[in-house]
Amino acid sequence: MANEPVVLNVYDMYWINEYTSSLGIGVFHSGIEIYGREFAYGGHPYPFSGIFEITPGDSNDLGDTFKFKQAIVMGSTDFTEDDIERIVEELGKEYKGNAYHLMHKNCNHFSSAISEILCGKEIPRWVNRLAHFSSCIPFLQSCLPKEWLTPAALQTSVSQELQEELEEADAVTSTTASASTSRSALTRPGHHTKL
């Protein structure tokens, strides 16, 4: 049995928290660290997974507006690394980039969901308090900078995913075009082939 620690890494949106901490709320990003990898979730406009991976605790992977705040040990799990891969892949079907919503499905919701699966514990409520608070202000998500919804590491991951999809589409198009050219060479207009 693995008994691997499950760690919640919390990041400040540090410049805004200077103003909001006196109100008892903060703007936080979070991810779950396990087996030396950190998984998090962010929004993008495409219907594929919004889950991405960063170096644990490295706010540079996320972008300039993020600052590492603290690591919280949530518990431990007996899931193997292979199990984690499958769990993240399955969660990716639910946590698609275009399903991101500040109040109902954000990075902290994802961290809580995977933490519950891995060790049976939700993340501390204060980490996602802004989502509860902002449900009273429905237009708030549209006022936030894109970097808050799509961290730099996710933008890179999305770009790679889109590039792979374009390359696959080009390969299919090239194969189809080659096959079509071969067929047209065999059956040129005005020429008949013997069957």
Disulfide bonds with the S-S distance in Angstrom:
none
